[in-house]
């Protein structure tokens, strides 16, 4: 019984922290993109516009929820919930610190890949059930985008599994800490780049944000959604961004640890709590997301699939072969 | 590892599924209580840039989407095969390296066949 209460408290903490971060990531995104375009970003609600996410949240509660009359109503209504739930369960296997993890599964990485595949169902169902041409095409495109880049993502993470010899994210971080560089991003630089690019595509973010290509697809599979159902998709997208940032920090950047050679030079850094290092790495990745969105133009759909299949997958395979060879030599 | 320990490990996953479902569902429910509901026919038609839509969307679409899905299945299964190999790589030794090079080589034949058949070629020339 006590254990159950502890699990509930931990879950509540994780959800609270992540959802608060999601709310303020939307604020940070608007601020940073605003600054990048020499604007101020949100300024009206609260000091420096700091209450803007809360105002948006309240506003969206009062919006009318429109379900198109020809739509497949049940599927239309549960699709956002599927996406949300199967994005949120990824949070269970993420170790935020040395001893803070909701479920210490020995197949953590596989779990994340599996639930990412299930979330694709939500996209397809949302696009199909709307019975609108834009939604339908947008759903198909987004689904094939997510599927294509999942292969590249899986290949780049296979290199990590190979080096660490474990699927448990906590053990991956520990194995990583014991290597010469302390991060896998340096010896597996190809895998790291492949991972970052496919993480952008997996979460439907710029420069691969086809659902937001207004000129051709209106809003992709989100076209017919309104009010809170739309907000659920939005929420899931930002949680997915954080999951990718967590994965990047854990698998390539050393999670809550810092490389040993840095500790040798600056010994006082060891005193810094691990969760802080983890947060810095995650924030840096989130900032990269926003920075790229402010900088790069969007890809066309055929270009997007070409990058996925003809560049990233071969690069992922090459990375894996190199890592296997290096590991064989015992370096 | 016993049955109990296994269940206990996966218990948080179940709890997270339930809680996140409740969060999403209850928010929709609360919103349902306070939001306006004034539907009329024109508002409920699917978005079509102003033109009334004539029929259902559920018809034939580009076959390339199917092919991408098929190739995805093959490659995804490949990755699933790679993971256990990566896990036990150190124990098996040199043989594992050879085996996997062979496996990937066979896969690459299929990959180049797909490229030769222009599966990933979306422009029309």
Interface residues (C-beta under 8 A of the other chain):
Chain A: X3 X4 X7 X8 X10 X11 X12 X15 X60 X61 X62 X63 X64 X65 X66 X67 X68 X69 X70 X71 X80 X81 X84 X85 X88 X89 X91 X92 X102 X103 X104 X105 X110 X117 X128 X130 X131 X132 X133 X134 X135 X136 X137 X140 X144 X147 X148 X150 X151 X154 X155 X158 X161 X162 X165 X166 X167 X218 X223 X224 X227 X228 X229 X232 X301 X302 X305 X306 X309 X310 X313 X317 X320 X321 X324 X325 X327 X328
Chain B: X8 X9 X10 X11 X12 X13 X15 X16 X17 X19 X20 X21 X23 X24 X25 X27 X28 X30 X31 X32 X34 X35 X36 X37 X38 X39 X41 X43 X44 X45 X46 X47 X48 X53 X56 X57 X58 X61 X65 X68 X69 X71 X72 X75 X76 X79 X82 X83 X86 X87 X89 X90 X94 X97 X100 X101 X104 X108 X111 X115 X120 X121 X122 X123
